[in-house]
């Protein structure tokens, strides 16, 4: 249950389940911090809004 996340591609309708290293979960406490970290790793840029493609 813990240490996993699901990525959903809204364009294709596909989803994947991924393992998140325990060290990252501990370093970025909570969903908000971990979500920001994962977004940054995926190329999230400053000023990007929640409805941007």
mmCIF entry with sequence, helices, sheets and N, C-alpha, C, O atoms, coordinates in Angstrom:
data_MODEL
# 
_entry.id   MODEL 
# 
_entity.id                         1 
_entity.type                       polymer 
_entity.pdbx_number_of_molecules   1 
# 
_entity_poly.entity_id                      1 
_entity_poly.type                           'polypeptide(L)' 
_entity_poly.nstd_linkage                   no 
_entity_poly.nstd_monomer                   no 
_entity_poly.pdbx_seq_one_letter_code       
;(UNK)(UNK)(UNK)(UNK)(UNK)(UNK)(UNK)(UNK)(UNK)(UNK)(UNK)(UNK)(UNK)(UNK)(UNK)(UNK)
(UNK)(UNK)(UNK)(UNK)(UNK)(UNK)(UNK)(UNK)(UNK)(UNK)(UNK)(UNK)(UNK)(UNK)(UNK)(UNK)
(UNK)(UNK)(UNK)(UNK)(UNK)(UNK)(UNK)(UNK)(UNK)(UNK)(UNK)(UNK)(UNK)(UNK)(UNK)(UNK)
(UNK)(UNK)(UNK)(UNK)(UNK)
;
_entity_poly.pdbx_seq_one_letter_code_can   XXXXXXXXXXXXXXXXXXXXXXXXXXXXXXXXXXXXXXXXXXXXXXXXXXXXX 
_entity_poly.pdbx_strand_id                 A 
# 
loop_
_entity_poly_seq.entity_id 
_entity_poly_seq.num 
_entity_poly_seq.mon_id 
_entity_poly_seq.hetero 
1 1  UNK n 
1 2  UNK n 
1 3  UNK n 
1 4  UNK n 
1 5  UNK n 
1 6  UNK n 
1 7  UNK n 
1 8  UNK n 
1 9  UNK n 
1 10 UNK n 
1 11 UNK n 
1 12 UNK n 
1 13 UNK n 
1 14 UNK n 
1 15 UNK n 
1 16 UNK n 
1 17 UNK n 
1 18 UNK n 
1 19 UNK n 
1 20 UNK n 
1 21 UNK n 
1 22 UNK n 
1 23 UNK n 
1 24 UNK n 
1 25 UNK n 
1 26 UNK n 
1 27 UNK n 
1 28 UNK n 
1 29 UNK n 
1 30 UNK n 
1 31 UNK n 
1 32 UNK n 
1 33 UNK n 
1 34 UNK n 
1 35 UNK n 
1 36 UNK n 
1 37 UNK n 
1 38 UNK n 
1 39 UNK n 
1 40 UNK n 
1 41 UNK n 
1 42 UNK n 
1 43 UNK n 
1 44 UNK n 
1 45 UNK n 
1 46 UNK n 
1 47 UNK n 
1 48 UNK n 
1 49 UNK n 
1 50 UNK n 
1 51 UNK n 
1 52 UNK n 
1 53 UNK n 
# 
_struct_asym.id          A 
_struct_asym.entity_id   1 
# 
loop_
_struct_conf.conf_type_id 
_struct_conf.id 
_struct_conf.pdbx_PDB_helix_id 
_struct_conf.beg_label_comp_id 
_struct_conf.beg_label_asym_id 
_struct_conf.beg_label_seq_id 
_struct_conf.pdbx_beg_PDB_ins_code 
_struct_conf.end_label_comp_id 
_struct_conf.end_label_asym_id 
_struct_conf.end_label_seq_id 
_struct_conf.pdbx_end_PDB_ins_code 
_struct_conf.beg_auth_comp_id 
_struct_conf.beg_auth_asym_id 
_struct_conf.beg_auth_seq_id 
_struct_conf.end_auth_comp_id 
_struct_conf.end_auth_asym_id 
_struct_conf.end_auth_seq_id 
_struct_conf.pdbx_PDB_helix_class 
_struct_conf.details 
_struct_conf.pdbx_PDB_helix_length 
HELX_P HELX_P1 AA1 UNK A 22 ? UNK A 27 ? UNK A 22 UNK A 27 1 ? 6  
HELX_P HELX_P2 AA2 UNK A 30 ? UNK A 41 ? UNK A 30 UNK A 41 1 ? 12 
# 
_struct_conf_type.id          HELX_P 
_struct_conf_type.criteria    ? 
_struct_conf_type.reference   ? 
# 
_struct_sheet.id               AA1 
_struct_sheet.type             ? 
_struct_sheet.number_strands   2 
_struct_sheet.details          ? 
# 
_struct_sheet_order.sheet_id     AA1 
_struct_sheet_order.range_id_1   1 
_struct_sheet_order.range_id_2   2 
_struct_sheet_order.offset       ? 
_struct_sheet_order.sense        anti-parallel 
# 
loop_
_struct_sheet_range.sheet_id 
_struct_sheet_range.id 
_struct_sheet_range.beg_label_comp_id 
_struct_sheet_range.beg_label_asym_id 
_struct_sheet_range.beg_label_seq_id 
_struct_sheet_range.pdbx_beg_PDB_ins_code 
_struct_sheet_range.end_label_comp_id 
_struct_sheet_range.end_label_asym_id 
_struct_sheet_range.end_label_seq_id 
_struct_sheet_range.pdbx_end_PDB_ins_code 
_struct_sheet_range.beg_auth_comp_id 
_struct_sheet_range.beg_auth_asym_id 
_struct_sheet_range.beg_auth_seq_id 
_struct_sheet_range.end_auth_comp_id 
_struct_sheet_range.end_auth_asym_id 
_struct_sheet_range.end_auth_seq_id 
AA1 1 UNK A 4  ? UNK A 9  ? UNK A 4  UNK A 9  
AA1 2 UNK A 14 ? UNK A 19 ? UNK A 14 UNK A 19 
# 
loop_
_atom_site.group_PDB 
_atom_site.id 
_atom_site.type_symbol 
_atom_site.label_atom_id 
_atom_site.label_alt_id 
_atom_site.label_comp_id 
_atom_site.label_asym_id 
_atom_site.label_entity_id 
_atom_site.label_seq_id 
_atom_site.pdbx_PDB_ins_code 
_atom_site.Cartn_x 
_atom_site.Cartn_y 
_atom_site.Cartn_z 
_atom_site.occupancy 
_atom_site.B_iso_or_equiv 
_atom_site.pdbx_formal_charge 
_atom_site.auth_seq_id 
_atom_site.auth_comp_id 
_atom_site.auth_asym_id 
_atom_site.auth_atom_id 
_atom_site.pdbx_PDB_model_num 
ATOM 1   N N  . UNK A 1 1  ? 0.816  -1.189 0.000   1.00 0.00 ? 1  UNK A N  1 
ATOM 2   C CA . UNK A 1 1  ? 0.000  0.000  0.000   1.00 0.00 ? 1  UNK A CA 1 
ATOM 3   C C  . UNK A 1 1  ? 0.861  1.255  0.000   1.00 0.00 ? 1  UNK A C  1 
ATOM 4   O O  . UNK A 1 1  ? 0.578  2.190  -0.749  1.00 0.00 ? 1  UNK A O  1 
ATOM 5   N N  . UNK A 1 2  ? 1.887  1.297  0.808   1.00 0.00 ? 2  UNK A N  1 
ATOM 6   C CA . UNK A 1 2  ? 2.738  2.478  0.878   1.00 0.00 ? 2  UNK A CA 1 
ATOM 7   C C  . UNK A 1 2  ? 3.915  2.321  -0.071  1.00 0.00 ? 2  UNK A C  1 
ATOM 8   O O  . UNK A 1 2  ? 4.325  1.206  -0.395  1.00 0.00 ? 2  UNK A O  1 
ATOM 9   N N  . UNK A 1 3  ? 4.453  3.458  -0.514  1.00 0.00 ? 3  UNK A N  1 
ATOM 10  C CA . UNK A 1 3  ? 5.607  3.412  -1.397  1.00 0.00 ? 3  UNK A CA 1 
ATOM 11  C C  . UNK A 1 3  ? 5.257  3.167  -2.846  1.00 0.00 ? 3  UNK A C  1 
ATOM 12  O O  . UNK A 1 3  ? 6.131  2.856  -3.655  1.00 0.00 ? 3  UNK A O  1 
ATOM 13  N N  . UNK A 1 4  ? 3.978  3.305  -3.184  1.00 0.00 ? 4  UNK A N  1 
ATOM 14  C CA . UNK A 1 4  ? 3.567  3.126  -4.571  1.00 0.00 ? 4  UNK A CA 1 
ATOM 15  C C  . UNK A 1 4  ? 2.742  4.328  -5.008  1.00 0.00 ? 4  UNK A C  1 
ATOM 16  O O  . UNK A 1 4  ? 2.119  5.007  -4.191  1.00 0.00 ? 4  UNK A O  1 
ATOM 17  N N  . UNK A 1 5  ? 2.753  4.575  -6.306  1.00 0.00 ? 5  UNK A N  1 
ATOM 18  C CA . UNK A 1 5  ? 1.899  5.620  -6.857  1.00 0.00 ? 5  UNK A CA 1 
ATOM 19  C C  . UNK A 1 5  ? 1.352  5.146  -8.184  1.00 0.00 ? 5  UNK A C  1 
ATOM 20  O O  . UNK A 1 5  ? 1.904  4.247  -8.819  1.00 0.00 ? 5  UNK A O  1 
ATOM 21  N N  . UNK A 1 6  ? 0.277  5.754  -8.586  1.00 0.00 ? 6  UNK A N  1 
ATOM 22  C CA . UNK A 1 6  ? -0.312 5.418  -9.877  1.00 0.00 ? 6  UNK A CA 1 
ATOM 23  C C  . UNK A 1 6  ? -0.225 6.653  -10.760 1.00 0.00 ? 6  UNK A C  1 
ATOM 24  O O  . UNK A 1 6  ? -0.617 7.749  -10.361 1.00 0.00 ? 6  UNK A O  1 
ATOM 25  N N  . UNK A 1 7  ? 0.293  6.458  -11.958 1.00 0.00 ? 7  UNK A N  1 
ATOM 26  C CA . UNK A 1 7  ? 0.363  7.542  -12.949 1.00 0.00 ? 7  UNK A CA 1 
ATOM 27  C C  . UNK A 1 7  ? -0.723 7.271  -13.984 1.00 0.00 ? 7  UNK A C  1 
ATOM 28  O O  . UNK A 1 7  ? -0.833 6.166  -14.515 1.00 0.00 ? 7  UNK A O  1 
ATOM 29  N N  . UNK A 1 8  ? -1.511 8.285  -14.256 1.00 0.00 ? 8  UNK A N  1 
ATOM 30  C CA . UNK A 1 8  ? -2.594 8.163  -15.222 1.00 0.00 ? 8  UNK A CA 1 
ATOM 31  C C  . UNK A 1 8  ? -2.326 9.122  -16.372 1.00 0.00 ? 8  UNK A C  1 
ATOM 32  O O  . UNK A 1 8  ? -2.169 10.325 -16.160 1.00 0.00 ? 8  UNK A O  1 
ATOM 33  N N  . UNK A 1 9  ? -2.274 8.593  -17.581 1.00 0.00 ? 9  UNK A N  1 
ATOM 34  C CA . UNK A 1 9  ? -2.128 9.401  -18.789 1.00 0.00 ? 9  UNK A CA 1 
ATOM 35  C C  . UNK A 1 9  ? -3.536 9.681  -19.297 1.00 0.00 ? 9  UNK A C  1 
ATOM 36  O O  . UNK A 1 9  ? -4.181 8.807  -19.876 1.00 0.00 ? 9  UNK A O  1 
ATOM 37  N N  . UNK A 1 10 ? -4.007 10.902 -19.076 1.00 0.00 ? 10 UNK A N  1 
ATOM 38  C CA . UNK A 1 10 ? -5.372 11.235 -19.455 1.00 0.00 ? 10 UNK A CA 1 
ATOM 39  C C  . UNK A 1 10 ? -5.567 11.258 -20.962 1.00 0.00 ? 10 UNK A C  1 
ATOM 40  O O  . UNK A 1 10 ? -6.688 11.099 -21.444 1.00 0.00 ? 10 UNK A O  1 
ATOM 41  N N  . UNK A 1 11 ? -4.492 11.454 -21.706 1.00 0.00 ? 11 UNK A N  1 
ATOM 42  C CA . UNK A 1 11 ? -4.585 11.459 -23.162 1.00 0.00 ? 11 UNK A CA 1 
ATOM 43  C C  . UNK A 1 11 ? -4.868 10.082 -23.734 1.00 0.00 ? 11 UNK A C  1 
ATOM 44  O O  . UNK A 1 11 ? -5.681 9.932  -24.646 1.00 0.00 ? 11 UNK A O  1 
ATOM 45  N N  . UNK A 1 12 ? -4.190 9.076  -23.192 1.00 0.00 ? 12 UNK A N  1 
ATOM 46  C CA . UNK A 1 12 ? -4.347 7.719  -23.720 1.00 0.00 ? 12 UNK A CA 1 
ATOM 47  C C  . UNK A 1 12 ? -5.277 6.854  -22.873 1.00 0.00 ? 12 UNK A C  1 
ATOM 48  O O  . UNK A 1 12 ? -5.749 5.813  -23.328 1.00 0.00 ? 12 UNK A O  1 
ATOM 49  N N  . UNK A 1 13 ? -5.538 7.287  -21.641 1.00 0.00 ? 13 UNK A N  1 
ATOM 50  C CA . UNK A 1 13 ? -6.376 6.493  -20.752 1.00 0.00 ? 13 UNK A CA 1 
ATOM 51  C C  . UNK A 1 13 ? -5.631 5.354  -20.075 1.00 0.00 ? 13 UNK A C  1 
ATOM 52  O O  . UNK A 1 13 ? -6.252 4.503  -19.438 1.00 0.00 ? 13 UNK A O  1 
ATOM 53  N N  . UNK A 1 14 ? -4.326 5.327  -20.203 1.00 0.00 ? 14 UNK A N  1 
ATOM 54  C CA . UNK A 1 14 ? -3.517 4.263  -19.594 1.00 0.00 ? 14 UNK A CA 1 
ATOM 55  C C  . UNK A 1 14 ? -3.041 4.673  -18.207 1.00 0.00 ? 14 UNK A C  1 
ATOM 56  O O  . UNK A 1 14 ? -2.889 5.857  -17.908 1.00 0.00 ? 14 UNK A O  1 
ATOM 57  N N  . UNK A 1 15 ? -2.813 3.678  -17.378 1.00 0.00 ? 15 UNK A N  1 
ATOM 58  C CA . UNK A 1 15 ? -2.271 3.938  -16.047 1.00 0.00 ? 15 UNK A CA 1 
ATOM 59  C C  . UNK A 1 15 ? -1.181 2.926  -15.735 1.00 0.00 ? 15 UNK A C  1 
ATOM 60  O O  . UNK A 1 15 ? -1.195 1.800  -16.231 1.00 0.00 ? 15 UNK A O  1 
ATOM 61  N N  . UNK A 1 16 ? -0.238 3.347  -14.905 1.00 0.00 ? 16 UNK A N  1 
ATOM 62  C CA . UNK A 1 16 ? 0.837  2.466  -14.464 1.00 0.00 ? 16 UNK A CA 1 
ATOM 63  C C  . UNK A 1 16 ? 1.022  2.647  -12.966 1.00 0.00 ? 16 UNK A C  1 
ATOM 64  O O  . UNK A 1 16 ? 0.810  3.734  -12.429 1.00 0.00 ? 16 UNK A O  1 
ATOM 65  N N  . UNK A 1 17 ? 1.415  1.586  -12.306 1.00 0.00 ? 17 UNK A N  1 
ATOM 66  C CA . UNK A 1 17 ? 1.720  1.632  -10.878 1.00 0.00 ? 17 UNK A CA 1 
ATOM 67  C C  . UNK A 1 17 ? 3.228  1.576  -10.744 1.00 0.00 ? 17 UNK A C  1 
ATOM 68  O O  . UNK A 1 17 ? 3.882  0.716  -11.333 1.00 0.00 ? 17 UNK A O  1 
ATOM 69  N N  . UNK A 1 18 ? 3.784  2.508  -9.958  1.00 0.00 ? 18 UNK A N  1 
ATOM 70  C CA . UNK A 1 18 ? 5.234  2.606  -9.795  1.00 0.00 ? 18 UNK A CA 1 
ATOM 71  C C  . UNK A 1 18 ? 5.604  2.531  -8.317  1.00 0.00 ? 18 UNK A C  1 
ATOM 72  O O  . UNK A 1 18 ? 4.849  2.958  -7.444  1.00 0.00 ? 18 UNK A O  1 
ATOM 73  N N  . UNK A 1 19 ? 6.773  1.983  -8.065  1.00 0.00 ? 19 UNK A N  1 
ATOM 74  C CA . UNK A 1 19 ? 7.333  1.971  -6.721  1.00 0.00 ? 19 UNK A CA 1 
ATOM 75  C C  . UNK A 1 19 ? 8.062  3.288  -6.483  1.00 0.00 ? 19 UNK A C  1 
ATOM 76  O O  . UNK A 1 19 ? 8.746  3.795  -7.373  1.00 0.00 ? 19 UNK A O  1 
ATOM 77  N N  . UNK A 1 20 ? 7.917  3.833  -5.298  1.00 0.00 ? 20 UNK A N  1 
ATOM 78  C CA . UNK A 1 20 ? 8.643  5.040  -4.906  1.00 0.00 ? 20 UNK A CA 1 
ATOM 79  C C  . UNK A 1 20 ? 9.644  4.621  -3.834  1.00 0.00 ? 20 UNK A C  1 
ATOM 80  O O  . UNK A 1 20 ? 9.254  4.018  -2.835  1.00 0.00 ? 20 UNK A O  1 
ATOM 81  N N  . UNK A 1 21 ? 10.923 4.928  -4.022  1.00 0.00 ? 21 UNK A N  1 
ATOM 82  C CA . UNK A 1 21 ? 11.918 4.551  -3.026  1.00 0.00 ? 21 UNK A CA 1 
ATOM 83  C C  . UNK A 1 21 ? 11.571 5.118  -1.643  1.00 0.00 ? 21 UNK A C  1 
ATOM 84  O O  . UNK A 1 21 ? 11.143 6.266  -1.522  1.00 0.00 ? 21 UNK A O  1 
ATOM 85  N N  . UNK A 1 22 ? 11.761 4.309  -0.620  1.00 0.00 ? 22 UNK A N  1 
ATOM 86  C CA . UNK A 1 22 ? 11.424 4.712  0.746   1.00 0.00 ? 22 UNK A CA 1 
ATOM 87  C C  . UNK A 1 22 ? 12.161 5.980  1.158   1.00 0.00 ? 22 UNK A C  1 
ATOM 88  O O  . UNK A 1 22 ? 11.615 6.804  1.892   1.00 0.00 ? 22 UNK A O  1 
ATOM 89  N N  . UNK A 1 23 ? 13.399 6.145  0.692   1.00 0.00 ? 23 UNK A N  1 
ATOM 90  C CA . UNK A 1 23 ? 14.172 7.341  1.029   1.00 0.00 ? 23 UNK A CA 1 
ATOM 91  C C  . UNK A 1 23 ? 13.479 8.603  0.509   1.00 0.00 ? 23 UNK A C  1 
ATOM 92  O O  . UNK A 1 23 ? 13.483 9.631  1.186   1.00 0.00 ? 23 UNK A O  1 
ATOM 93  N N  . UNK A 1 24 ? 12.888 8.535  -0.680  1.00 0.00 ? 24 UNK A N  1 
ATOM 94  C CA . UNK A 1 24 ? 12.173 9.695  -1.223  1.00 0.00 ? 24 UNK A CA 1 
ATOM 95  C C  . UNK A 1 24 ? 10.900 9.968  -0.442  1.00 0.00 ? 24 UNK A C  1 
ATOM 96  O O  . UNK A 1 24 ? 10.556 11.123 -0.195  1.00 0.00 ? 24 UNK A O  1 
ATOM 97  N N  . UNK A 1 25 ? 10.206 8.921  -0.055  1.00 0.00 ? 25 UNK A N  1 
ATOM 98  C CA . UNK A 1 25 ? 8.982  9.097  0.730   1.00 0.00 ? 25 UNK A CA 1 
ATOM 99  C C  . UNK A 1 25 ? 9.309  9.797  2.043   1.00 0.00 ? 25 UNK A C  1 
ATOM 100 O O  . UNK A 1 25 ? 8.578  10.693 2.465   1.00 0.00 ? 25 UNK A O  1 
ATOM 101 N N  . UNK A 1 26 ? 10.392 9.401  2.689   1.00 0.00 ? 26 UNK A N  1 
ATOM 102 C CA . UNK A 1 26 ? 10.779 10.018 3.962   1.00 0.00 ? 26 UNK A CA 1 
ATOM 103 C C  . UNK A 1 26 ? 11.309 11.432 3.774   1.00 0.00 ? 26 UNK A C  1 
ATOM 104 O O  . UNK A 1 26 ? 11.064 12.298 4.614   1.00 0.00 ? 26 UNK A O  1 
ATOM 105 N N  . UNK A 1 27 ? 12.033 11.680 2.685   1.00 0.00 ? 27 UNK A N  1 
ATOM 106 C CA . UNK A 1 27 ? 12.618 13.000 2.450   1.00 0.00 ? 27 UNK A CA 1 
ATOM 107 C C  . UNK A 1 27 ? 11.562 14.041 2.095   1.00 0.00 ? 27 UNK A C  1 
ATOM 108 O O  . UNK A 1 27 ? 11.723 15.217 2.422   1.00 0.00 ? 27 UNK A O  1 
ATOM 109 N N  . UNK A 1 28 ? 10.495 13.630 1.436   1.00 0.00 ? 28 UNK A N  1 
ATOM 110 C CA . UNK A 1 28 ? 9.451  14.555 0.988   1.00 0.00 ? 28 UNK A CA 1 
ATOM 111 C C  . UNK A 1 28 ? 8.129  14.154 1.623   1.00 0.00 ? 28 UNK A C  1 
ATOM 112 O O  . UNK A 1 28 ? 7.219  13.669 0.950   1.00 0.00 ? 28 UNK A O  1 
ATOM 113 N N  . UNK A 1 29 ? 8.041  14.363 2.918   1.00 0.00 ? 29 UNK A N  1 
ATOM 114 C CA . UNK A 1 29 ? 6.887  13.930 3.701   1.00 0.00 ? 29 UNK A CA 1 
ATOM 115 C C  . UNK A 1 29 ? 5.565  14.332 3.071   1.00 0.00 ? 29 UNK A C  1 
ATOM 116 O O  . UNK A 1 29 ? 5.388  15.471 2.640   1.00 0.00 ? 29 UNK A O  1 
ATOM 117 N N  . UNK A 1 30 ? 4.652  13.397 3.023   1.00 0.00 ? 30 UNK A N  1 
ATOM 118 C CA . UNK A 1 30 ? 3.300  13.680 2.571   1.00 0.00 ? 30 UNK A CA 1 
ATOM 119 C C  . UNK A 1 30 ? 3.135  13.720 1.067   1.00 0.00 ? 30 UNK A C  1 
ATOM 120 O O  . UNK A 1 30 ? 4.106  13.791 0.315   1.00 0.00 ? 30 UNK A O  1 
ATOM 121 N N  . UNK A 1 31 ? 1.892  13.672 0.652   1.00 0.00 ? 31 UNK A N  1 
ATOM 122 C CA . UNK A 1 31 ? 1.574  13.662 -0.767  1.00 0.00 ? 31 UNK A CA 1 
ATOM 123 C C  . UNK A 1 31 ? 1.933  14.945 -1.478  1.00 0.00 ? 31 UNK A C  1 
ATOM 124 O O  . UNK A 1 31 ? 2.353  14.918 -2.635  1.00 0.00 ? 31 UNK A O  1 
ATOM 125 N N  . UNK A 1 32 ? 1.772  16.081 -0.795  1.00 0.00 ? 32 UNK A N  1 
ATOM 126 C CA . UNK A 1 32 ? 2.051  17.359 -1.448  1.00 0.00 ? 32 UNK A CA 1 
ATOM 127 C C  . UNK A 1 32 ? 3.536  17.493 -1.776  1.00 0.00 ? 32 UNK A C  1 
ATOM 128 O O  . UNK A 1 32 ? 3.887  17.847 -2.901  1.00 0.00 ? 32 UNK A O  1 
ATOM 129 N N  . UNK A 1 33 ? 4.397  17.219 -0.827  1.00 0.00 ? 33 UNK A N  1 
ATOM 130 C CA . UNK A 1 33 ? 5.839  17.331 -1.058  1.00 0.00 ? 33 UNK A CA 1 
ATOM 131 C C  . UNK A 1 33 ? 6.339  16.325 -2.075  1.00 0.00 ? 33 UNK A C  1 
ATOM 132 O O  . UNK A 1 33 ? 7.148  16.657 -2.942  1.00 0.00 ? 33 UNK A O  1 
ATOM 133 N N  . UNK A 1 34 ? 5.862  15.105 -1.969  1.00 0.00 ? 34 UNK A N  1 
ATOM 134 C CA . UNK A 1 34 ? 6.275  14.063 -2.912  1.00 0.00 ? 34 UNK A CA 1 
ATOM 135 C C  . UNK A 1 34 ? 5.733  14.364 -4.303  1.00 0.00 ? 34 UNK A C  1 
ATOM 136 O O  . UNK A 1 34 ? 6.423  14.137 -5.297  1.00 0.00 ? 34 UNK A O  1 
ATOM 137 N N  . UNK A 1 35 ? 4.515  14.867 -4.386  1.00 0.00 ? 35 UNK A N  1 
ATOM 138 C CA . UNK A 1 35 ? 3.934  15.241 -5.673  1.00 0.00 ? 35 UNK A CA 1 
ATOM 139 C C  . UNK A 1 35 ? 4.731  16.330 -6.366  1.00 0.00 ? 35 UNK A C  1 
ATOM 140 O O  . UNK A 1 35 ? 4.937  16.283 -7.579  1.00 0.00 ? 35 UNK A O  1 
ATOM 141 N N  . UNK A 1 36 ? 5.181  17.313 -5.593  1.00 0.00 ? 36 UNK A N  1 
ATOM 142 C CA . UNK A 1 36 ? 6.010  18.376 -6.164  1.00 0.00 ? 36 UNK A CA 1 
ATOM 143 C C  . UNK A 1 36 ? 7.333  17.822 -6.670  1.00 0.00 ? 36 UNK A C  1 
ATOM 144 O O  . UNK A 1 36 ? 7.802  18.201 -7.743  1.00 0.00 ? 36 UNK A O  1 
ATOM 145 N N  . UNK A 1 37 ? 7.929  16.929 -5.898  1.00 0.00 ? 37 UNK A N  1 
ATOM 146 C CA . UNK A 1 37 ? 9.198  16.322 -6.305  1.00 0.00 ? 37 UNK A CA 1 
ATOM 147 C C  . UNK A 1 37 ? 9.038  15.538 -7.610  1.00 0.00 ? 37 UNK A C  1 
ATOM 148 O O  . UNK A 1 37 ? 9.854  15.669 -8.522  1.00 0.00 ? 37 UNK A O  1 
ATOM 149 N N  . UNK A 1 38 ? 7.996  14.733 -7.693  1.00 0.00 ? 38 UNK A N  1 
ATOM 150 C CA . UNK A 1 38 ? 7.771  13.932 -8.897  1.00 0.00 ? 38 UNK A CA 1 
ATOM 151 C C  . UNK A 1 38 ? 7.457  14.820 -10.094 1.00 0.00 ? 38 UNK A C  1 
ATOM 152 O O  . UNK A 1 38 ? 7.903  14.545 -11.207 1.00 0.00 ? 38 UNK A O  1 
ATOM 153 N N  . UNK A 1 39 ? 6.691  15.883 -9.869  1.00 0.00 ? 39 UNK A N  1 
ATOM 154 C CA . UNK A 1 39 ? 6.404  16.826 -10.944 1.00 0.00 ? 39 UNK A CA 1 
ATOM 155 C C  . UNK A 1 39 ? 7.658  17.506 -11.447 1.00 0.00 ? 39 UNK A C  1 
ATOM 156 O O  . UNK A 1 39 ? 7.846  17.675 -12.652 1.00 0.00 ? 39 UNK A O  1 
ATOM 157 N N  . UNK A 1 40 ? 8.512  17.891 -10.522 1.00 0.00 ? 40 UNK A N  1 
ATOM 158 C CA . UNK A 1 40 ? 9.773  18.546 -10.896 1.00 0.00 ? 40 UNK A CA 1 
ATOM 159 C C  . UNK A 1 40 ? 10.637 17.591 -11.716 1.00 0.00 ? 40 UNK A C  1 
ATOM 160 O O  . UNK A 1 40 ? 11.227 17.990 -12.720 1.00 0.00 ? 40 UNK A O  1 
ATOM 161 N N  . UNK A 1 41 ? 10.710 16.340 -11.289 1.00 0.00 ? 41 UNK A N  1 
ATOM 162 C CA . UNK A 1 41 ? 11.493 15.338 -12.022 1.00 0.00 ? 41 UNK A CA 1 
ATOM 163 C C  . UNK A 1 41 ? 10.940 15.104 -13.432 1.00 0.00 ? 41 UNK A C  1 
ATOM 164 O O  . UNK A 1 41 ? 11.694 14.767 -14.345 1.00 0.00 ? 41 UNK A O  1 
ATOM 165 N N  . UNK A 1 42 ? 9.636  15.281 -13.609 1.00 0.00 ? 42 UNK A N  1 
ATOM 166 C CA . UNK A 1 42 ? 9.002  15.073 -14.917 1.00 0.00 ? 42 UNK A CA 1 
ATOM 167 C C  . UNK A 1 42 ? 9.038  16.310 -15.801 1.00 0.00 ? 42 UNK A C  1 
ATOM 168 O O  . UNK A 1 42 ? 8.500  16.289 -16.908 1.00 0.00 ? 42 UNK A O  1 
ATOM 169 N N  . UNK A 1 43 ? 9.660  17.386 -15.334 1.00 0.00 ? 43 UNK A N  1 
ATOM 170 C CA . UNK A 1 43 ? 9.804  18.569 -16.172 1.00 0.00 ? 43 UNK A CA 1 
ATOM 171 C C  . UNK A 1 43 ? 8.849  19.702 -15.858 1.00 0.00 ? 43 UNK A C  1 
ATOM 172 O O  . UNK A 1 43 ? 8.700  20.619 -16.666 1.00 0.00 ? 43 UNK A O  1 
ATOM 173 N N  . UNK A 1 44 ? 8.196  19.662 -14.699 1.00 0.00 ? 44 UNK A N  1 
ATOM 174 C CA . UNK A 1 44 ? 7.314  20.750 -14.282 1.00 0.00 ? 44 UNK A CA 1 
ATOM 175 C C  . UNK A 1 44 ? 8.116  22.037 -14.196 1.00 0.00 ? 44 UNK A C  1 
ATOM 176 O O  . UNK A 1 44 ? 9.206  22.055 -13.625 1.00 0.00 ? 44 UNK A O  1 
ATOM 177 N N  . UNK A 1 45 ? 7.585  23.108 -14.759 1.00 0.00 ? 45 UNK A N  1 
ATOM 178 C CA . UNK A 1 45 ? 8.293  24.381 -14.762 1.00 0.00 ? 45 UNK A CA 1 
ATOM 179 C C  . UNK A 1 45 ? 7.544  25.401 -13.918 1.00 0.00 ? 45 UNK A C  1 
ATOM 180 O O  . UNK A 1 45 ? 6.325  25.323 -13.764 1.00 0.00 ? 45 UNK A O  1 
ATOM 181 N N  . UNK A 1 46 ? 8.281  26.352 -13.380 1.00 0.00 ? 46 UNK A N  1 
ATOM 182 C CA . UNK A 1 46 ? 7.683  27.412 -12.582 1.00 0.00 ? 46 UNK A CA 1 
ATOM 183 C C  . UNK A 1 46 ? 6.645  28.153 -13.420 1.00 0.00 ? 46 UNK A C  1 
ATOM 184 O O  . UNK A 1 46 ? 6.892  28.472 -14.583 1.00 0.00 ? 46 UNK A O  1 
ATOM 185 N N  . UNK A 1 47 ? 5.507  28.417 -12.837 1.00 0.00 ? 47 UNK A N  1 
ATOM 186 C CA . UNK A 1 47 ? 4.444  29.125 -13.535 1.00 0.00 ? 47 UNK A CA 1 
ATOM 187 C C  . UNK A 1 47 ? 3.456  28.217 -14.239 1.00 0.00 ? 47 UNK A C  1 
ATOM 188 O O  . UNK A 1 47 ? 2.478  28.700 -14.810 1.00 0.00 ? 47 UNK A O  1 
ATOM 189 N N  . UNK A 1 48 ? 3.688  26.906 -14.212 1.00 0.00 ? 48 UNK A N  1 
ATOM 190 C CA . UNK A 1 48 ? 2.770  25.964 -14.835 1.00 0.00 ? 48 UNK A CA 1 
ATOM 191 C C  . UNK A 1 48 ? 1.517  25.858 -13.980 1.00 0.00 ? 48 UNK A C  1 
ATOM 192 O O  . UNK A 1 48 ? 1.604  25.663 -12.767 1.00 0.00 ? 48 UNK A O  1 
ATOM 193 N N  . UNK A 1 49 ? 0.366  25.984 -14.596 1.00 0.00 ? 49 UNK A N  1 
ATOM 194 C CA . UNK A 1 49 ? -0.900 25.905 -13.874 1.00 0.00 ? 49 UNK A CA 1 
ATOM 195 C C  . UNK A 1 49 ? -1.459 24.495 -13.870 1.00 0.00 ? 49 UNK A C  1 
ATOM 196 O O  . UNK A 1 49 ? -1.014 23.649 -14.647 1.00 0.00 ? 49 UNK A O  1 
ATOM 197 N N  . UNK A 1 50 ? -2.433 24.230 -13.000 1.00 0.00 ? 50 UNK A N  1 
ATOM 198 C CA . UNK A 1 50 ? -2.984 22.880 -12.890 1.00 0.00 ? 50 UNK A CA 1 
ATOM 199 C C  . UNK A 1 50 ? -3.751 22.422 -14.127 1.00 0.00 ? 50 UNK A C  1 
ATOM 200 O O  . UNK A 1 50 ? -3.944 21.220 -14.313 1.00 0.00 ? 50 UNK A O  1 
ATOM 201 N N  . UNK A 1 51 ? -4.186 23.339 -14.967 1.00 0.00 ? 51 UNK A N  1 
ATOM 202 C CA . UNK A 1 51 ? -4.951 22.960 -16.153 1.00 0.00 ? 51 UNK A CA 1 
ATOM 203 C C  . UNK A 1 51 ? -4.137 23.016 -17.434 1.00 0.00 ? 51 UNK A C  1 
ATOM 204 O O  . UNK A 1 51 ? -4.682 22.832 -18.522 1.00 0.00 ? 51 UNK A O  1 
ATOM 205 N N  . UNK A 1 52 ? -2.839 23.269 -17.319 1.00 0.00 ? 52 UNK A N  1 
ATOM 206 C CA . UNK A 1 52 ? -1.978 23.311 -18.497 1.00 0.00 ? 52 UNK A CA 1 
ATOM 207 C C  . UNK A 1 52 ? -1.763 21.890 -19.011 1.00 0.00 ? 52 UNK A C  1 
ATOM 208 O O  . UNK A 1 52 ? -1.708 20.951 -18.217 1.00 0.00 ? 52 UNK A O  1 
ATOM 209 N N  . UNK A 1 53 ? -1.640 21.717 -20.333 1.00 0.00 ? 53 UNK A N  1 
ATOM 210 C CA . UNK A 1 53 ? -1.405 20.368 -20.874 1.00 0.00 ? 53 UNK A CA 1 
ATOM 211 C C  . UNK A 1 53 ? -0.015 19.860 -20.550 1.00 0.00 ? 53 UNK A C  1 
ATOM 212 O O  . UNK A 1 53 ? 0.339  18.744 -20.932 1.00 0.00 ? 53 UNK A O  1 
# 
